[in-house]
């Protein structure tokens, strides 16, 4: 009888550990849609790192997962708190200086964020800018730090997309 209890207890411990890891540290997440093409693709399975932002800050160009209006969005951080953001002639301007983007982002329509980004908020966009529904639209707007679930950069599946994405 004691052996059965020990065996069942060991399974329960493993299950609890797996649930805690998935809930608080890392979990798989699926890309939904084409707003991050050509970096990420619809149905790519990625690992969401839920813990690193508790120890280090969010950086420009990080790929993050946001829960907004009940939906999970995967976007790229462009503007940080205190920044002004502008896209003009397919160039990104942060605080009126051109910032080079080292990834393919398609044609970006001219856009100017009317105000400086407040503390604890971020401006995010998809890499496939012509179709991305992101901070440029009032319905999404600036992203509160509390809406950011974590960072993602590792594609697990399909295997032809496997690897770290920048």
Protein Blocks (a to p, Z undefined) as FASTA:
>chain_A
ZZmmmmmmmmmmmmmmmmmmmmmmcccdddedjklcckbcghiacdddfklmmmbccdeh
iacdddeehiacddddfbdghiacddeehiaceehiacddfbdebjadddddfbdcdehi
acdddfklmlpccfkbmklopadfklpnbdcfbdfbdfklgccdZZ
